[in-house]
Amino acid sequence: DTIDIRDIAYSLSQKCRFNGHTKVFYSVAEHSIWVSRLFSNDDRLALAGLLHDANEAYLPDVPSPVKNLMPYYHIIEDRVQTAIEKKFGLYLGQKEYKLIKRADNIMLATEARDFMGNTEGWDLPEPPMPESLVLYPRLSTESFLRTAKLLGLVI
């Protein structure tokens, strides 16, 4: 009952992707908006893309290489994410989770190219988007909430 889209938007807008190891501040909220935009033809998947990292509003963002050494962290993360998805009426199947993961990986490659510099040895599973990302860091909370509202959430 305490899960609130405004809390999620604000918190994710304050957290920098890649644990802050970027050339410029790039928030988890902005990343989530970009993942959502990759599903512009499907509101349900767009909402799932917008909320795919929402658990990070309530948990610390642990970079994947470290997270993979913490098997119990995945359990906690999955429980929080499931509660968020339930709160917003998202019941996804494996096929949909795979589509979200693919979009997340496309954004990972794009963000790595645009904001990280040297990503040699990363072995990224997807290629980046052809276009470069444009940042709107001061607007990320409002942009996140506007996107959520357009996808049918009551704010």
Disulfide bonds with the S-S distance in Angstrom:
none
